[in-house]
Amino acid sequence: MGEFILFGFHHAGGSIAAFSGWQRALGPQVEVVPVALPGRGRDGRSPRYRDLDTLVEALAQDLGSGLSGRHVLYGHSMGALVAYRLTRLLARRAQRLPEKLIVGAFGAPHLRQSTGATEDMTDSELLRWLVDTSDIHADLLGGTERLAVMLARLREDLRIIRPRRPAQDIEAPLPCPIHVFTGTRDPLVDRAAAAGWSRHTSAGCTVHAIPGGHFFPRESKRDFFGELRSVLHGESALTPNVYG
């Protein structure tokens, strides 16, 4: 059992497999708990959650006692927004907050931003988007059946996170620090969008630039996990930018 729990929230179209190897990389002091988001059944859909608010409410209940002890949240891409909204819900309920909110590959939530993909795109358009953002050849994404499930999951996730709030709607800053991980070659998140997270915390915001694109944890494992370990246990190994 680790000293604290790291709850991991995966990217749109992904699964808990995104956190494969994290426990080994982070060591026994951290208990890595990947969180399965909706739409992970065989048909790639979920009848329970059709919007982000409902999803976050369910997550708060499902994670239960894990959130009452020492914990950290890490969310990647879509998962970053989920982790942020879960933290907001905990704050509104005056419940224990994560010791650190760590977000990766996602711009500040108050900004009008686009992933470049929507649930209305065709399978071929979504596939092209996946290839363009992940630097993976289409042939490596799996066979026809596996690919169909992945695209269905992606389409459902994009529907859930569709923006529904005006860009200027910013709640009071969170009293927990935010660490922002961003890929140096990410086509979806620029440095300004990453730095914008500073508006959402009164406890300091640190931006960590990792070599790679949108999926830098997979592309630059040594750099990413080295920096993440430093964030979890103490001082940053790189020279980060601190805001707030």
Salt bridges, closest charged atoms under 4 A:
ASP53 OD1 - ARG85 NH2 2.31
GLU57 OE1 - ARG93 NH2 2.36
GLU99 OE2 - ARG70 NE 2.71
GLU99 OE2 - ARG96 NH2 3.76
GLU119 OE2 - ARG162 NH2 1.72
ASP123 OD1 - ARG155 NH2 3.06
ASP132 OD1 - ARG128 NH1 3.38
ASP139 OD2 - HIS137 ND1 3.45
GLU145 OE2 - ARG42 NH2 3.75
GLU156 OE1 - ARG45 NH1 3.51
GLU156 OE2 - ARG50 NH1 2.51
GLU156 OE1 - ARG159 NH1 2.73
ASP157 OD2 - ARG40 NH2 2.84
GLU171 OE1 - ARG92 NH1 3.55
GLU171 OE2 - ARG165 NH1 3.43
ASP186 OD2 - HIS214 ND1 2.89
GLU219 OE1 - ARG185 NH2 3.87
GLU227 OE2 - HIS208 ND1 2.56
